[in-house]
Amino acid sequence: MSTTTAPGTLLARPDRSNLLGQIAIWLLLLTAPFWMNALGGYTALASRVLIFGLAAMGLNFLLGFTGVMSFGHAAYFGLGVYGAGLTLLYVAHSTPLAMLDGILLGTVGAAIFGALIVRRKGVYFAMLTIAFGQICYYIAYSWNDFTGGYDGLRGFQRQPIGPIDIENSGEVFYYYVLFVFAICVALMALLLRSPFGRSLIAIRENQRRALFLGIPVERHIWLSFTISAFFASVAGALYALLNNFADPSSLNYVISGDIVIMAVMGGMRSFWGPLIGAAVFVVLQDYISSMTVNWMSWIGLIFVVVVLFFPRGLLGFIRRRAPA
Amino acid sequence: MSLLEVRSATKTFGNLVAVNDVSLSVGHGELRAIIGPNGAGKTTFFNLITGFFAPTSGEIWFDGKDITRVPAVERVGLGMARTFQITEIFPELTIRENIRVAAESSAGLRLRPWLNRQQEAEVRDAVDEVLVASRLTEHADRLVGELSHGDQRSAEIAMALALKPRILLLDEPTAGMGEQETYQVAGLIRRLHRHTGYTIVLIEHDMRVVFNLADRILVLAEGAVLAEGTPQEIADNPMVQQAYLGKNQ
């Protein structure tokens, strides 16, 4: 492999093909409502790609750039969903406030839970993340009076933000989601290129070495976990607004697994890989589930093929094929 | 006054006494070697000094302070930098980035989401300085994982230097090396000691390296001190010859 395709360094030294790729991604995202329909999709599907893309990129902040696995990110995604939904239903008809509450609920939840489990390593850490997700799931599932229980939380509606009518227009809402997505992605890129981001990559590469360079490994993993959950909860809050509905299954570990699949399938060593993974996952799910209830077995098959034959994910595969 | 002082350190794992009542005193600017047969407890002793684990009994003092209970990560902040017997680096980063992580950590910038122009310049200068000192400038932008064993070792030492340490603890820096590479790394250690005045503690297998470089030598055998002295005294010591040098020659 040539020196320039080193995954850890791609962020640090953006080259030209990287820049062109970025321009292509942003152009596609900016024009999605115009070509989605022509290809048999619909605008809400594009919004869903962005939302799960953000969740998967957020997970990848922890998984791909810190080297720590979480199978419980649905918890923070789902807390974002419920935080936003409950606010709209019970507190105020305000989209920004709903977003803020969803994000706070998810991020604070992750900060507290993360502090409790950060000393556990590897598989124990991952197992505990599942456990927390399932606790949240059963609370939402059982608390009929407050969360709507099994039927989910209904009866709220995303609200216009000033003169911007995200309520009735799916296109306008898509651009709102893209706007939030862009801010989050910019923040993520900034963090990953910073000394803090380098310390996380150092932890991924070699925890012992990082410790003996004076990097407090556990504290940095906790921060990464919380930041990662922050992005997942932003995605969750947007998801509540997209559906005008909060579903307890958004807290379930199945969603956690989906997010992991998106990140790994797309390429967890690359910044944009998880977005590609999310696009493939969400579009295939939509397309195949209209034909068969066994859509997951097809996704599973594709996942196995990707992991076996393109271990660096779909984006890693595209990159390697692209002329240097 | 000595910079590093270990007082009667003992470490047991279950019934195994890995380090048995070992004391050591290293002065400012000294190069001290620790030698001993395999299983003599050298690396365990190192782990006690660097705080990888705490001694079962005994004390460790650094620069006049008792640091026996200070965690490893904070000992780095006090000025202790170490390398490992099996090279511990960030293989998928370039040499420059490897050193940069260390330099940023040492400058207390590891939580910064961005650097201002002055900090950026300071970090870059610190990295360049270390690259020159360790003669790695020409490989600076190559991935560490792609380098020769000798260059990887130099890179690991360079990372330790970027921490601006007051003491360098090197665990078998020439382990598994050929002539040429041993010569390269030994040369680097000599320059650091003689020209820059670093205080260095060194575990080493290669006798030529030890007798060439060290001011004083501590010999461990089965976890305990067998002998201590200048290279000449150690070479002349019949117990050492029997227990250690004899077997290796």
Interface residues (C-beta under 8 A of the other chain):
Chain A: T3 A6 P7 G8 T9 A12 L190 L191 S194 P195 F196 R198 S199 I201 A202 E205 N206 R208 R209 A210 L211 F212 L213 G214 I215 P216 V217 H220 L223
Chain B: T50 A72 V73 V76 G77 A81 R82 F84 E88 I89 F90 P91 E92 L93 T94 E97 R100 V101 A102 E104 S105 S106 L109 R110 L111 R112 P113 W114 L115 V123 D141 R142 L143 E146 M159 L163
